[in-house]
Amino acid sequence: MSNDRDAETAFEEFLELWKRFLADSSAPGTVVVVEGERDRRSLRALGVAGPIVAVHRGRTLSGTAAELSAGNRRVILLTDWDTEGGHLAHRLKEFLAPEALALDLEYRRRLARVLRGELAHVEGLAGWARRNATRRGSSLEALLDLRDPPGGALPTE
């Protein structure tokens, strides 16, 4: 970020977007897809209570896509904001396109814009948000209206 004002604006935009994400991800029939276990833990620490599926857990993408299409109506793809994450999101989109469900890449795109290149991996999102909340003299739980995050205390990194 070029200065503290830009960082403050980015964090405000993140908080607003993340509150909408928390509401949308908790809707019945919705599942969030991330790359790995550390990404899942980061989202739990940020208050995501609904189902989160990690892609990198020993299954093929086609197997993961079949699992996602069974019993879900909406899939929110939240892969990393690097080249590999972009390729994975594109491949998952191809596998899920023929299925009768809503595929949401909008949160991935909007978070990338809000973070402005400051963060490339979903696993670092909770630590980034926590550091920004601390700079404001507040807790992330208070700013997001979280009473007790499902993943326990927020990680420091």
Secondary structure, 3 states (H helix, E strand, C coil): CCCHHHHHHHHHHHHHHHHHHHHHHCCCCEEEEECCHHHHHHHHHCCCCCCEEECCCCCCHHHHHHHHHCCCCEEEECCCCCHHHHHHHHHHHHHHCCCCCEEECHHHHHHHHHHCCCCCCHHHHHHHHHHHHHHCCCCHHHHCCCCCCCCCCCCCC
